[in-house]
Amino acid sequence: MNLHETTNQLLKLKALSDETRLDIINLLSSGPLCACDILESFQITQPTLSYHMKLLTTSGLVSSEKAGKWIYYALNFDEMEH
């Protein structure tokens, strides 16, 4: 395993090491959601959600797409299976 692969694996482990992020993954398992919909499901602030989503997207487990002023998140099923 090279350094790049090791770094990617560590990012995934960090993303999966938090209960809130696991709950977000569970929510996204039923389909893409807007950040505002994800936020309504938790008692956290918007900056805290942004932090969690950054970790999930950086790890490659979740993808994001901006549509107007909204950001939609979806599971990257290929990475989840890997």
C-alpha positions as CSV (number, residue, x, y, z in Angstrom):
1,M,0.0,0.0,0.0
2,N,1.5,3.4,-1.0
3,L,1.2,6.6,0.9
4,H,-1.8,7.9,-1.1
5,E,-3.8,4.7,-0.4
6,T,-2.9,4.8,3.2
7,T,-4.0,8.4,3.5
8,N,-7.3,7.6,1.8
9,Q,-7.9,4.7,4.2
10,L,-7.2,6.9,7.2
11,L,-9.6,9.6,5.9
12,K,-12.3,7.0,5.6
13,L,-11.6,5.6,9.1
14,K,-11.8,9.1,10.5
15,A,-15.1,9.8,8.7
16,L,-16.6,6.6,10.0
17,S,-15.3,7.1,13.6
18,D,-18.1,9.5,14.7
19,E,-21.7,8.6,15.5
20,T,-23.1,11.7,13.9
21,R,-21.3,11.0,10.6
22,L,-22.6,7.4,10.7
23,D,-26.1,8.7,11.2
24,I,-25.6,11.1,8.3
25,I,-24.5,8.1,6.1
26,N,-27.6,6.2,7.3
27,L,-29.8,9.1,6.2
28,L,-28.1,9.4,2.8
29,S,-28.6,5.6,2.2
30,S,-32.2,6.4,1.2
31,G,-31.1,9.0,-1.4
32,P,-29.5,12.4,-1.9
33,L,-30.5,15.1,0.6
34,C,-30.1,18.8,0.8
35,A,-27.9,20.1,3.6
36,C,-30.9,21.8,5.1
37,D,-32.8,18.5,5.3
38,I,-29.8,16.8,7.0
39,L,-29.5,19.6,9.5
40,E,-33.2,19.3,10.5
41,S,-32.5,15.7,11.5
42,F,-29.9,16.6,14.1
43,Q,-29.5,19.0,17.0
44,I,-26.3,20.5,15.7
45,T,-25.4,23.9,14.3
46,Q,-24.8,24.6,10.6
47,P,-21.0,25.0,11.1
48,T,-20.9,21.6,12.9
49,L,-22.8,20.0,10.0
50,S,-20.4,21.6,7.5
51,Y,-17.4,20.2,9.4
52,H,-19.0,16.7,9.3
53,M,-19.8,17.0,5.6
54,K,-16.3,18.2,4.8
55,L,-14.9,15.0,6.4
56,L,-17.3,12.8,4.6
57,T,-16.7,14.4,1.2
58,T,-13.0,14.6,1.7
59,S,-13.0,10.8,2.5
60,G,-14.8,10.2,-0.8
61,L,-17.7,8.4,1.0
62,V,-20.1,11.2,0.2
63,S,-20.3,13.4,-2.9
64,S,-21.7,17.0,-3.1
65,E,-23.4,19.0,-5.8
66,K,-24.4,22.6,-5.6
67,A,-27.7,23.5,-7.1
68,G,-28.4,27.2,-6.8
69,K,-28.0,28.2,-3.1
70,W,-28.4,24.6,-1.9
71,I,-25.9,21.8,-1.6
72,Y,-27.1,18.3,-2.1
73,Y,-25.2,15.3,-0.7
74,A,-25.3,11.7,-1.8
75,L,-23.5,8.5,-0.8
76,N,-20.7,7.4,-3.1
77,F,-21.8,3.7,-3.2
78,D,-18.6,2.6,-5.0
79,E,-16.5,3.9,-2.1
80,M,-18.8,2.6,0.5
81,E,-18.5,-0.9,-1.0
82,H,-14.8,-0.6,-1.2
